[in-house]
């Protein structure tokens, strides 16, 4: 067996690599027969071999346009309409008791919650995790958002700090956020429950208020509870969850466990309208334990008279 010098081995390897490359080129580039296959019925573009595409072949530029439009449709479908976002949160039947969530703001016994939680109520009470309770009344409702301000007979808890306006207090895409509230699971919870998930988008429909869409399993009873950022700063108020059948009807996609919260912009606007004095902090960050302790249960008793 002849001996092979190191430089000859390198040359042979280079030659072998060249032969392999030439063979590959003779068969055509690896992606030469991969095309953008557009299925107009489903509105999607897939990368397929040319012989496997039984639909329309489109250019790279057109494929990007189709994907971007599909993403825009999904985001539009995920944004709750101002007038219909509470259609799965009907007013409580007369004589029944329902509950939602809320959190204290200011130092005079004011509480932020979702408007639909307290509509149709003849009696409203707020309760803390420690068992303290107080009667409350609605002092401000937003016509533009699903938010309301309550006034309790006394301040039961220190307020949740309202962060000062600024880019650092805006929800970021993919940021893991935490929603805290009292979801009903057969029986109303007596202690708050938290769910975490990433932000999907912060979107705005026309002149409507901005809405944070995030992926988490919120349930009836979470409405009105606070939404906190990864560092414990308050980001907004949870008000609704995705209507899975409606999104499927609009886009053909099954989307579950997406919830919505109004941003602090809407909260500040309503508090100013209600003349609720607040002392905004620079960050307003809270630990999870403190955030849970300051999340309140809002109890609505519906009566024949309605209103609150």
KALINRA-V948099 format. One record per helix or strand of 2 or more residues. SS is the DSSP state (2 for helix, 1 for strand). FROM is the first residue (numbers start at 0). LEN is the number of residues. If there is no record, write none. Layout:
BEGIN
SS|FROM|LEN, SS|FROM|LEN
END
This chain:
BEGIN
2|5|21, 1|33|6, 1|43|6, 2|49|3, 1|55|3, 2|59|19, 1|96|9, 1|109|5, 2|114|3, 1|122|5, 1|132|9, 1|146|6, 2|166|3, 1|175|6, 1|192|11, 1|210|5, 1|225|3, 1|233|8, 2|243|8, 1|257|6, 2|263|10, 2|287|6, 1|294|7
END
